[in-house]
């Protein structure tokens, strides 16, 4: 069949127009908690002066003995498995990472107290996670998650709240993200911000970590190894200790 070149040109433009309407570019997004719905996210803009304006020694602990209180929140749990791929549930992997983070902070560092939102395979409502941290008077909140998309995306990213946040929140994210990004041999997807419930409802600086993509074959294989989960937990503990300048015991 012979197609008139002029008609073919306009037909191609028409196809491109409707494609832009119905098939917008797909981007990987953080795995939301059950009932949280779609989450709008964006990159955190680099601020070259941030580190100079805020010295970590200016951020004081809330406890009388000067210990920093770190709240650790493994996402999902119980009836909410989180993302799933190739035999793995997000809820199980992030629980292992958080437990190791607590173990290392408790046993290897001085001047820190830790508390978990869950230590077993149980479901905790989003608002209750934030309330637990608020009621405890935590200095810092860290939520543990994995990412998922379509099997092709990969890497690590971190989130802070996309509303008004303190300079300390931005500084801690920069410290911890950089520490992990420099040591994880995966794609660094950057520092981001989003309207996650646990970031929005916590009264202290808060960070949500998306370690790897559970549906990426290579990263899934890593996450299946207990030794790698322990490695992620140890790195996270060391990153938190680094931003708080904690001494080894």
C-alpha positions in Angstrom: 0.0 0.0 0.0 1.3 3.4 -1.0 0.8 6.2 1.7 0.9 9.8 0.7 3.9 11.4 2.5 1.9 14.4 3.6 -0.8 12.3 5.2 1.8 10.1 6.8 3.4 13.1 8.4 0.2 14.3 10.0 -0.7 10.8 11.0 2.6 10.5 12.8 2.0 13.7 14.7 -1.4 12.6 15.7 0.0 9.3 17.1 2.6 11.2 19.1 0.0 13.6 20.5 -2.2 10.9 21.8 0.7 8.9 23.1 1.7 11.9 25.2 -1.8 12.0 26.7 -2.2 8.4 27.5 1.3 7.0 27.8 3.2 9.5 29.9 6.8 8.5 30.8 6.9 5.9 33.5 9.0 6.7 36.6 9.9 4.4 39.4 8.2 5.4 42.7 8.7 4.5 46.3 6.5 1.6 47.5 3.7 3.2 49.5 2.3 1.7 52.8 -1.1 0.1 52.6 -3.8 2.7 52.4 -1.4 5.5 51.7 -2.4 6.0 48.0 -0.3 7.7 45.3 2.7 9.6 46.6 4.0 12.7 44.8 7.7 13.0 45.0 10.5 15.3 43.7 14.2 15.6 43.9 15.8 17.6 46.7 17.7 20.5 45.3 21.4 20.7 46.3 22.3 23.4 48.7 26.0 24.1 48.7 25.8 26.3 51.8 23.8 23.9 53.9 26.8 22.1 55.5 28.4 25.5 56.4 25.2 26.9 58.0 24.4 23.9 60.2 27.1 22.2 62.2 26.0 18.8 63.6 27.2 19.8 67.0 24.5 22.4 67.1 21.8 19.8 67.2 21.3 18.7 70.8 19.9 15.4 72.2 16.6 15.4 74.2 17.7 13.0 76.9 19.1 14.3 80.2 22.2 12.2 79.8 22.8 13.5 76.3 22.1 10.2 74.5 20.4 10.5 71.1 17.1 8.7 70.7 16.9 7.0 67.3 13.5 5.5 66.2 13.7 2.7 63.6 10.7 1.9 61.5 10.7 -1.2 59.3 7.9 -0.6 56.9 4.8 -2.7 56.2 4.4 -6.0 58.2 1.8 -8.5 59.1 -1.1 -8.4 56.6 0.8 -5.8 54.5 3.7 -7.6 52.8 4.8 -4.5 50.9 6.4 -5.1 47.5 6.9 -8.7 46.5 9.1 -10.3 43.9 10.7 -13.7 43.3 9.9 -15.2 46.7 10.7 -12.1 48.7 8.4 -9.9 50.8 9.5 -6.3 51.5 8.3 -6.5 55.1 10.7 -9.4 55.9 13.8 -7.9 54.3 13.4 -4.4 55.9 12.7 -6.0 59.3 16.0 -7.8 59.1 17.8 -4.6 58.1 16.2 -2.6 60.9 17.0 -5.3 63.5 20.6 -5.3 62.5 20.7 -1.5 62.6 19.4 -1.5 66.1 21.9 -4.3 67.2 24.9 -2.4 65.9 23.9 0.9 67.4 23.1 -0.7 70.7 26.2 -2.8 71.0 28.9 -0.8 69.2 28.1 2.8 69.8 27.9 5.0 73.0 25.5 7.9 73.5 22.5 6.4 71.7 19.2 4.8 72.5 17.0 3.0 70.0 13.4 1.9 69.6 11.6 -0.1 66.9 8.1 0.4 65.6 7.9 -3.4 65.2 10.3 -6.2 66.0 8.3 -9.0 64.6 6.0 -9.6 61.6 3.1 -7.4 62.8 1.2 -4.6 61.2 1.4 -1.1 62.6 -0.8 1.7 61.3 1.1 4.6 59.8 -0.2 7.1 62.2 0.7 4.8 65.1 4.3 4.6 63.9 4.7 8.4 64.0 2.9 8.6 67.3 5.2 6.0 68.9 8.2 8.1 67.9 6.6 11.4 69.0 5.5 10.0 72.4 9.0 8.5 73.0 10.6 11.9 72.3 12.8 10.6 69.5 15.6 12.8 68.1 15.5 11.1 64.7 13.2 8.8 62.8 14.4 6.4 60.1 11.9 4.3 58.0 13.2 1.2 56.1 11.8 0.3 52.7 12.5 -1.4 49.4 11.5 -0.1 46.0 9.8 -1.8 43.0 8.9 -0.9 39.5 8.9 -3.2 36.5 12.2 -5.1 37.0 14.4 -2.7 35.1 14.9 0.1 37.6 17.7 -0.2 40.2 19.4 1.6 43.0 19.1 3.5 46.2 17.3 6.7 47.2 16.2 8.6 50.3 13.3 10.8 51.2 12.4 13.6 53.5 9.1 15.4 53.8 8.2 17.6 50.9 6.7 20.3 53.1 8.4 22.7 55.5 11.4 20.9 57.1 14.2 22.0 59.3 17.8 22.5 58.2 18.7 19.6 60.5 16.4 17.4 58.5 18.1 18.3 55.2 21.6 18.0 56.8 20.9 14.6 58.3 19.6 13.4 54.9 22.7 14.7 53.2 25.0 13.0 55.7 23.3 9.6 55.7 22.5 9.5 52.0 26.1 10.4 51.1 27.5 7.8 53.6 25.4 5.0 52.1 25.7 6.1 48.5 29.5 6.1 48.8 29.6 2.6 50.0 26.7 0.8 48.3 27.8 -0.5 44.9 24.5 0.3 43.3 23.0 3.2 41.3 22.5 6.3 43.4 19.1 7.7 42.5 19.5 10.8 44.6 18.0 12.6 47.6 14.3 13.1 47.2 11.3 14.5 49.0 7.7 13.2 49.3 4.5 13.4 51.3 4.8 10.1 53.1 2.7 9.8 56.2 5.6 8.9 58.6 7.6 11.9 57.3 4.6 14.2 57.6 3.4 13.2 61.0 6.7 12.9 62.9 7.7 15.8 65.2 11.5 15.2 64.7 13.8 15.1 61.7 12.8 12.0 59.7 14.2 10.0 56.8 12.8 7.3 54.6 15.3 4.9 53.0 14.5 2.9 49.8 17.5 0.6 49.7 17.2 -1.4 46.4 14.5 -2.6 44.0 13.1 -5.9 45.1 11.9 -6.8 41.5 15.3 -6.1 39.9 16.8 -9.6 39.4 20.4 -8.7 40.5 19.2 -6.7 43.5 16.7 -9.3 44.5 19.5 -11.9 44.5 21.5 -9.6 46.9 18.5 -9.1 49.2 17.9 -12.8 49.5 21.2 -13.2 51.3 21.1 -12.7 55.0 24.7 -11.5 54.9 23.7 -8.7 52.6 20.8 -7.7 54.8 23.2 -7.6 57.7 25.6 -5.5 55.6 22.8 -3.0 54.9 21.9 -2.8 58.6 25.5 -2.3 59.6 26.0 0.4 57.0 22.8 2.2 58.1 23.9 2.1 61.8 27.3 3.4 60.9 25.7 6.2 58.8 23.5 7.3 61.7 26.5 7.1 64.0 28.5 9.2 61.6 25.9 12.0 61.3 25.6 12.1 65.2 29.3 11.8 65.7 28.8 8.9 68.0 31.8 7.3 69.7 32.5 3.6 69.5 32.2 1.7 72.8 
